[in-house]
Amino acid sequence: MWQTAYARAYHMTESTEKTSPGEQRRLIGMMLPIREISKGGAVEKSRGTGRINNLHRWWATRPTNVSRITAYAALMAPPLSDHEDVIRDMCDYVRSTLGGPEIRERTRGRIRKAWGDHTP
């Protein structure tokens, strides 16, 4: 399913490749692995111990990994070449406890590469 969305995103953004990152379509509106993100969020919220936010049940808790992924997807334009790697990283990011340092660094590197000197 995401491949179809990717194909549409590719054709929509192909002409805007050379514009600034703020003017392009965003990954969050094109191809977001919702099922994987939901599963990861449910696992994170259901943990009974091991995290400071599990000491007391808050009324409106937001799973950290889900928040990080949606922020990342809102910052990034749909990738034109490494879409499978990005989706795999996003799903791994959700499945892991805190995203894993190597995945976080790869994600930060992609954001720096996409935005350059601009502050997102």
Buried (B, 14 or more C-beta within 10 A) or exposed (E): EBEEBBEBBBEEBEEEEEEEBEEBBBBBEBBBBEEBBEBBBEBBBEEEEEEEBBEEEEEEEEBBBBEBBBEBBEBBBBBEEEBEEBBBBBBBBBBBEEBBEEBBEBBEEBBEEBBEEEEE
